[in-house]
Amino acid sequence: MNATISKRDMFKSWRTRRPFWGATLSILSGVIILAVPVQLYEIAAVPGSMIVIGLLLGGLTLLMGVLTYVMPKLSTLFGIITIFSSVLSILGALGGFFIGTILGIIGGSILIAWTPQIGTADSMDPPDQKRFAVKEIASGKETVDLRP
């Protein structure tokens, strides 16, 4: 067998430790939401226009997707913020013609539902290491061997 790990296996390992599809949909949603105000910025950039709000909310949705890749343990918080910002982007960016809003809601929902996989104790301990537990009894402590 080949002792080296391929790039595909490394990417698969990295992807399984994160809410990959939720973050990817959030980034895609942010890009689509940002496309509308960026196109309108040259034409309708006047004081008091809603284009600035569209840029902020699209950027926030994009940022939440990127931060989820970096900090997957906070995916629930990022998912909530993604859903709120993508729904509110209807005001300033037409929600990326509603496609960005729908993708943001789906991506945020996946981020909220994701839970990290927790390894078992057997997979983390070296196989040759002894496992003992201390059991307290009224008269003192007793060591118990937990090996199968």
NUKOL-198561 format. One record per atom (N, C-alpha, C): x negated, y negated, z negated; atom name. Coordinates in Angstrom, 1 decimal. Each point is the difference from the previous one (the first is absolute). Layout:
N
REC      X      Y      Z atom
REC      X      Y      Z   CA
...
***
This chain:
148
REC      X      Y      Z atom
REC   -0.8    1.2    0.0    N
REC    0.8   -1.2    0.0   CA
REC   -0.9   -1.2    0.0    C
REC    0.6   -1.1    0.5    N
REC   -0.7   -1.2    0.1   CA
REC    0.1   -0.8   -1.3    C
REC   -1.2   -0.3   -0.6    N
REC    0.0   -0.7   -1.3   CA
REC    0.4   -1.4    0.1    C
REC   -0.2   -0.6    1.2    N
REC    0.4   -1.5    0.1   CA
REC    1.5   -0.2    0.1    C
REC    0.4   -1.1   -0.4    N
REC    1.4   -0.3    0.1   CA
REC    0.2   -0.9    1.2    C
REC    1.0    0.3    0.8    N
REC    0.2   -0.8    1.2   CA
REC    0.8   -1.3   -0.4    C
REC   -0.1   -0.9    0.9    N
REC    0.7   -1.3   -0.2   CA
REC    1.5    0.2   -0.1    C
REC    0.5    0.9    0.7    N
REC    1.5    0.3   -0.1   CA
REC    0.4    0.5   -1.4    C
REC   -0.9    0.9   -0.5    N
REC    0.3    0.5   -1.4   CA
REC   -0.2   -1.1   -1.0    C
REC   -0.9   -0.9    0.2    N
REC   -0.2   -1.1   -1.0   CA
REC    1.2   -0.9    0.1    C
REC    0.5   -0.3    1.2    N
REC    1.1   -0.9    0.1   CA
REC    1.3    0.7   -0.6    C
REC    0.1    1.3    0.3    N
REC    1.2    0.7   -0.6   CA
REC   -0.1   -0.1   -1.5    C
REC   -1.1    0.2   -0.6    N
REC   -0.2   -0.1   -1.5   CA
REC    0.3   -1.4   -0.5    C
REC   -0.5   -1.0    0.7    N
REC    0.3   -1.4   -0.4   CA
REC    1.5   -0.3    0.2    C
REC    0.6    0.5    1.0    N
REC    1.4   -0.3    0.3   CA
REC    0.9    0.7   -1.0    C
REC   -0.3    1.2   -0.5    N
REC    0.8    0.6   -1.0   CA
REC    0.0   -0.6   -1.4    C
REC   -1.0   -0.8   -0.2    N
REC   -0.1   -0.7   -1.3   CA
REC    0.7   -1.4   -0.1    C
REC    0.7   -0.3    1.1    N
REC    0.6   -1.3    0.1   CA
REC    1.4    0.1    0.7    C
REC    0.9   -1.0   -0.2    N
REC    1.2    0.0    0.7   CA
REC   -0.2   -0.5    1.4    C
REC   -0.6    0.8    0.8    N
REC   -0.5   -0.4    1.3   CA
REC    1.1   -0.6    1.0    C
REC    1.1    0.8    0.1    N
REC    1.0   -0.4    1.0   CA
REC    0.8   -1.2   -0.5    C
REC    0.2   -0.2   -1.3    N
REC    0.6   -1.2   -0.5   CA
REC   -0.8   -1.2    0.2    C
REC   -1.3    0.1   -0.3    N
REC   -0.9   -1.1    0.2   CA
REC   -0.1   -0.4    1.5    C
REC   -0.1    1.0    0.9    N
REC   -0.1   -0.2    1.4   CA
REC    1.3   -0.7    0.5    C
REC    1.1    0.5   -0.4    N
REC    1.3   -0.7    0.4   CA
REC    0.1   -1.4   -0.5    C
REC   -0.5   -0.3   -1.2    N
REC    0.0   -1.3   -0.6   CA
REC   -1.0   -0.9    0.8    C
REC   -1.1    0.4    0.4    N
REC   -0.9   -0.8    0.8   CA
REC    0.6   -0.2    1.4    C
REC    0.6    1.0    0.6    N
REC    0.6   -0.2    1.3   CA
REC    1.2   -1.0   -0.1    C
REC    0.7    0.1   -1.1    N
REC    1.1   -1.0   -0.2   CA
REC   -0.5   -1.4   -0.2    C
REC   -1.1   -0.2   -0.7    N
REC   -0.6   -1.3   -0.2   CA
REC   -0.4   -0.6    1.3    C
REC   -0.6    0.8    0.9    N
REC   -0.5   -0.5    1.3   CA
REC    1.2   -0.4    0.8    C
REC    1.0    0.8    0.0    N
REC    1.2   -0.3    0.8   CA
REC    0.7   -1.3   -0.5    C
REC    0.1   -0.1   -1.3    N
REC    0.6   -1.2   -0.6   CA
REC   -0.8   -1.2    0.3    C
REC   -1.4    0.1    0.0    N
REC   -0.8   -1.1    0.2   CA
REC    0.0   -0.4    1.5    C
REC    0.4    0.8    0.9    N
REC   -0.1   -0.3    1.4   CA
REC    1.0   -1.1    0.4    C
REC    1.2    0.0   -0.7    N
REC    1.0   -1.1    0.4   CA
REC   -0.5   -1.4   -0.4    C
REC   -0.4   -0.2   -1.3    N
REC   -0.4   -1.4   -0.3   CA
REC   -1.3   -0.4    0.7    C
REC   -0.9    0.9    0.3    N
REC   -1.2   -0.4    0.7   CA
REC    0.3   -0.5    1.4    C
REC    1.0    0.7    0.7    N
REC    0.4   -0.4    1.3   CA
REC    0.7   -1.4   -0.1    C
REC    0.8   -0.2   -1.0    N
REC    0.8   -1.3   -0.1   CA
REC   -0.8   -1.1   -0.6    C
REC   -1.2    0.3   -0.6    N
REC   -0.8   -1.0   -0.7   CA
REC   -0.4   -1.2    1.0    C
REC   -0.4    0.3    1.2    N
REC   -0.4   -1.0    0.9   CA
REC    1.2   -0.9    0.4    C
REC    1.2    0.5    0.1    N
REC    1.1   -0.7    0.5   CA
REC    0.7   -0.8   -1.1    C
REC    0.3    0.7   -1.1    N
REC    0.9   -0.6   -1.0   CA
REC   -0.7   -0.3   -1.3    C
REC   -1.3   -0.4    0.0    N
REC   -0.7   -0.3   -1.2   CA
REC    0.3   -1.4   -0.4    C
REC    1.1   -0.2   -0.8    N
REC    0.4   -1.3   -0.5   CA
REC    0.1    0.2   -1.5    C
REC   -0.1   -1.1   -0.7    N
REC    0.2    0.1   -1.5   CA
REC    1.4    0.4   -0.3    C
REC    0.0    0.9   -1.0    N
REC    1.3    0.5   -0.4   CA
REC    0.5    1.2    0.7    C
REC   -0.8    0.5    1.0    N
REC    0.5    1.2    0.8   CA
REC   -0.2    1.3   -0.8    C
REC    0.7    1.0    0.3    N
REC   -0.1    1.3   -0.7   CA
REC   -1.1    0.9    0.5    C
REC   -0.8   -0.6    0.9    N
REC   -1.1    0.9    0.6   CA
REC   -1.0    0.3   -1.1    C
REC   -0.3   -0.9   -0.9    N
REC   -1.0    0.2   -1.1   CA
REC    0.5    1.1   -0.9    C
REC    1.3    0.1   -0.3    N
REC    0.5    1.0   -0.8   CA
REC   -0.1    1.4    0.7    C
REC    0.2    0.0    1.3    N
REC   -0.2    1.2    0.8   CA
REC   -1.4    0.5    0.0    C
REC   -0.9   -0.9    0.1    N
REC   -1.5    0.3   -0.1   CA
REC   -0.3    0.6   -1.3    C
REC    0.5   -0.7   -1.1    N
REC   -0.3    0.5   -1.3   CA
REC    0.6    1.4   -0.3    C
REC    1.2    0.2    0.3    N
REC    0.6    1.3   -0.2   CA
REC   -0.5    1.1    0.8    C
REC   -0.3   -0.3    1.3    N
REC   -0.7    1.0    0.9   CA
REC   -1.4    0.4   -0.5    C
REC   -0.7   -1.1   -0.4    N
REC   -1.3    0.3   -0.6   CA
REC    0.0    0.8   -1.3    C
REC    1.0   -0.3   -0.8    N
REC    0.2    0.7   -1.3   CA
REC    0.3    1.5    0.3    C
REC    0.9    0.3    0.9    N
REC    0.3    1.4    0.4   CA
REC   -1.2    0.7    0.5    C
REC   -0.8   -0.7    0.8    N
REC   -1.2    0.6    0.6   CA
REC   -1.0    0.3   -1.2    C
REC   -0.2   -1.0   -0.9    N
REC   -0.9    0.1   -1.1   CA
REC    0.4    1.2   -0.9    C
REC    1.2    0.2   -0.3    N
REC    0.5    1.1   -0.8   CA
REC   -0.4    1.3    0.6    C
REC    0.1    0.2    1.3    N
REC   -0.4    1.2    0.6   CA
REC   -1.5    0.2   -0.1    C
REC   -0.8   -1.0    0.2    N
REC   -1.5    0.2   -0.1   CA
REC   -0.3    0.3   -1.5    C
REC    0.6   -0.7   -0.9    N
REC   -0.4    0.2   -1.5   CA
REC    0.5    1.4   -0.4    C
REC    1.0    0.5    0.6    N
REC    0.4    1.4   -0.4   CA
REC   -1.1    1.0    0.4    C
REC   -0.7   -0.2    1.1    N
REC   -1.1    0.9    0.4   CA
REC   -1.1   -0.1   -1.1    C
REC   -0.3   -1.2   -0.5    N
REC   -1.0   -0.3   -0.9   CA
REC    0.3    0.5   -1.4    C
REC    1.3   -0.3   -0.5    N
REC    0.4    0.3   -1.3   CA
REC    1.3    0.9    0.0    C
REC   -0.1    1.3    0.3    N
REC    1.2    0.8    0.2   CA
REC    0.8    0.2   -1.3    C
REC   -0.6   -0.2   -1.2    N
REC    0.7    0.2   -1.2   CA
REC    1.1   -1.1   -0.2    C
REC   -0.2   -1.1    0.6    N
REC    1.0   -1.1   -0.1   CA
REC    1.0    0.0    1.2    C
REC    0.2    1.2    0.6    N
REC    0.9    0.0    1.2   CA
REC    1.4   -0.3   -0.3    C
REC    0.5    0.3   -1.2    N
REC    1.4   -0.4   -0.4   CA
REC    0.2   -1.5    0.0    C
REC   -0.9   -0.7   -0.6    N
REC    0.1   -1.5    0.0   CA
REC   -0.2   -0.5    1.4    C
REC   -0.9    0.5    0.8    N
REC   -0.2   -0.5    1.3   CA
REC    1.2    0.3    0.9    C
REC    0.7    1.1   -0.2    N
REC    1.2    0.4    0.7   CA
REC    1.1   -0.9   -0.2    C
REC    0.2   -0.4   -1.3    N
REC    1.1   -1.0   -0.4   CA
REC   -0.3   -1.3    0.7    C
REC   -1.2   -0.5   -0.1    N
REC   -0.4   -1.3    0.6   CA
REC    0.2    0.1    1.6    C
REC   -0.4    1.1    0.6    N
REC    0.2    0.2    1.4   CA
REC    1.4   -0.1    0.4    C
REC    0.9    0.7   -0.7    N
REC    1.4   -0.1    0.3   CA
REC    0.6   -1.4   -0.1    C
REC   -0.3   -0.7   -1.1    N
REC    0.5   -1.3   -0.2   CA
REC   -0.5   -1.0    1.1    C
REC   -1.3    0.1    0.3    N
REC   -0.6   -0.9    0.9   CA
REC    0.5    0.3    1.5    C
REC    0.2    1.2    0.3    N
REC    0.5    0.3    1.3   CA
REC    1.5   -0.4    0.2    C
REC    0.8    0.2   -1.1    N
REC    1.4   -0.5    0.1   CA
REC    0.1   -1.5    0.1    C
REC   -0.8   -0.7   -0.8    N
REC    0.0   -1.4    0.0   CA
REC   -0.6   -0.6    1.2    C
REC   -0.8    0.8    0.8    N
REC   -0.6   -0.6    1.2   CA
REC    1.1   -0.2    1.1    C
REC    1.2    0.4   -0.2    N
REC    1.1   -0.3    0.9   CA
REC    0.2   -1.5    0.1    C
REC   -0.2   -0.7   -1.1    N
REC    0.2   -1.4    0.0   CA
REC   -1.1   -0.8    0.8    C
REC   -1.2    0.4   -0.1    N
REC   -1.1   -0.8    0.7   CA
REC   -0.5    0.6    1.2    C
REC    0.2    1.3    0.3    N
REC   -0.6    0.6    1.2   CA
REC    1.0    0.9    0.7    C
REC    1.3   -0.1   -0.3    N
REC    1.0    0.9    0.5   CA
REC   -0.3    1.4   -0.3    C
REC   -0.8    0.3   -1.0    N
REC   -0.4    1.3   -0.4   CA
REC   -0.7    0.8    1.1    C
REC   -0.7   -0.7    0.9    N
REC   -0.7    0.6    1.1   CA
REC    1.0    0.6    0.9    C
REC    1.0   -0.7    0.3    N
REC    1.2    0.4    0.8   CA
REC    0.6    1.3   -0.7    C
REC    0.1    0.0   -1.3    N
REC    0.6    1.0   -0.8   CA
REC   -0.8    1.3    0.0    C
REC   -0.9    0.2    1.0    N
REC   -0.8    1.3    0.0   CA
REC   -1.0   -0.1   -1.1    C
REC   -0.6   -1.1   -0.3    N
REC   -0.9   -0.1   -1.1   CA
REC    0.6    0.2   -1.3    C
REC    1.3   -0.5   -0.1    N
REC    0.7    0.1   -1.3   CA
REC    0.3    1.5   -0.3    C
REC    0.5    0.7    1.1    N
REC    0.3    1.4   -0.2   CA
REC   -1.3    0.8   -0.3    C
REC   -1.1   -0.2    0.7    N
REC   -1.2    0.7   -0.3   CA
REC   -0.5   -0.3   -1.4    C
REC    0.1   -1.3   -0.4    N
REC   -0.4   -0.4   -1.4   CA
REC    0.8    0.7   -1.1    C
REC    1.3    0.2    0.3    N
REC    0.9    0.6   -1.0   CA
REC   -0.4    1.5   -0.1    C
REC   -0.2    0.6    1.2    N
REC   -0.4    1.5    0.0   CA
REC   -1.3    0.2   -0.7    C
REC   -1.0   -0.9    0.4    N
REC   -1.4    0.1   -0.6   CA
REC    0.0   -0.2   -1.5    C
REC    0.8   -1.0   -0.4    N
REC    0.0   -0.3   -1.4   CA
REC    0.7    1.1   -0.8    C
REC    1.0    0.6    0.6    N
REC    0.7    1.2   -0.7   CA
REC   -1.0    1.2   -0.1    C
REC   -0.8    0.2    1.0    N
REC   -0.9    1.1   -0.1   CA
REC   -1.1   -0.3   -1.0    C
REC   -0.4   -1.3   -0.1    N
REC   -1.0   -0.4   -1.1   CA
REC    0.6    0.2   -1.4    C
REC    1.3   -0.3   -0.2    N
REC    0.6    0.2   -1.3   CA
REC    0.1    1.5   -0.3    C
REC    0.3    0.8    1.0    N
REC    0.3    1.4   -0.3   CA
REC   -1.3    0.8   -0.1    C
REC   -1.2   -0.5    0.4    N
REC   -1.2    0.7    0.0   CA
REC   -0.5    0.2   -1.5    C
REC   -0.4    1.2   -0.3    N
REC   -0.7    0.3   -1.3   CA
REC   -1.3    0.7    0.3    C
REC   -1.0   -0.4   -0.7    N
REC   -1.3    0.6    0.2   CA
REC    0.0    1.5   -0.4    C
REC   -0.8    0.8    0.7    N
REC   -0.1    1.4   -0.3   CA
REC   -1.0    0.2   -1.2    C
REC    0.4    0.7   -1.0    N
REC   -0.9    0.2   -1.1   CA
REC   -0.5    1.4    0.1    C
REC   -1.3    0.1   -0.1    N
REC   -0.7    1.3    0.0   CA
REC    0.2    0.8   -1.2    C
REC    0.0    1.3    0.1    N
REC    0.1    0.8   -1.2   CA
REC   -1.3    0.1   -0.8    C
REC    0.1    0.4   -1.2    N
REC   -1.2    0.0   -0.9   CA
REC   -1.0    1.1    0.5    C
REC    0.5    1.1    0.6    N
REC   -0.8    1.0    0.5   CA
REC   -0.9   -0.5    1.2    C
REC    0.6   -0.8    0.8    N
REC   -0.7   -0.5    1.2   CA
REC   -1.1   -1.0   -0.4    C
REC    0.1   -0.7   -1.2    N
REC   -0.9   -1.0   -0.3   CA
REC   -1.2    0.6   -0.9    C
REC    0.2    1.1   -0.7    N
REC   -1.0    0.6   -0.8   CA
REC   -0.9    0.9    0.8    C
REC   -1.3    0.0   -0.2    N
REC   -0.8    1.0    0.6   CA
REC    0.4    1.4   -0.4    C
REC   -0.1    1.0    0.8    N
REC    0.5    1.3   -0.3   CA
REC   -0.8    0.7   -1.1    C
REC   -1.3   -0.3   -0.2    N
REC   -0.8    0.7   -1.0   CA
REC    0.0   -0.7   -1.3    C
REC    0.8   -1.0   -0.2    N
REC    0.0   -0.8   -1.2   CA
REC    1.0    0.6   -1.0    C
REC   -0.4    0.2   -1.2    N
REC    1.0    0.6   -1.0   CA
REC    1.0   -1.1   -0.4    C
REC    1.2    0.4   -0.3    N
REC    1.0   -0.9   -0.4   CA
REC    0.5    0.4   -1.4    C
REC   -0.1   -0.9   -0.9    N
REC    0.4    0.3   -1.4   CA
REC    1.0   -1.1   -0.4    C
REC    0.9    0.3   -0.9    N
REC    0.9   -1.0   -0.7   CA
REC   -0.2    0.2   -1.5    C
REC    0.3   -1.1   -0.6    N
REC   -0.1    0.0   -1.5   CA
REC    1.5    0.0   -0.5    C
REC    0.3    1.0   -0.8    N
REC    1.3    0.1   -0.5   CA
REC    0.0   -0.3   -1.5    C
REC    0.8   -0.9   -0.4    N
REC    0.0   -0.4   -1.4   CA
REC    1.0    0.9   -0.8    C
REC   -0.5    0.5   -1.1    N
REC    0.8    0.8   -0.9   CA
REC   -0.1   -0.8   -1.4    C
REC    1.0    0.3   -0.8    N
REC    0.1   -0.7   -1.3   CA
REC   -1.3    0.0   -0.8    C
REC   -0.7    1.1    0.1    N
REC   -1.3    0.2   -0.8   CA
REC   -1.2   -0.5    0.7    C
REC    0.1   -0.3    1.3    N
REC   -1.2   -0.5    0.7   CA
REC    0.1    0.1    1.5    C
REC   -1.1    0.0    0.7    N
REC    0.1    0.0    1.5   CA
REC   -0.5    1.4    0.5    C
REC    0.6    0.4    1.1    N
REC   -0.4    1.3    0.5   CA
REC   -0.2   -0.2    1.5    C
REC   -1.1    0.6    0.6    N
REC   -0.2   -0.1    1.4   CA
REC    0.6    1.2    0.7    C
REC    0.7   -0.4    1.1    N
REC    0.7    1.1    0.8   CA
REC   -0.6   -0.1    1.4    C
REC   -0.3    1.2    0.5    N
REC   -0.5    0.2    1.4   CA
REC    1.2    0.0    0.9    C
REC    0.0   -0.9    1.0    N
REC    1.1   -0.1    1.0   CA
REC   -0.3    0.7    1.3    C
REC   -1.1    0.7    0.1    N
REC   -0.3    0.6    1.3   CA
REC    1.0    1.1    0.3    C
REC    0.4    0.1    1.3    N
REC    1.0    1.1    0.3   CA
REC   -0.6    1.4    0.0    C
***
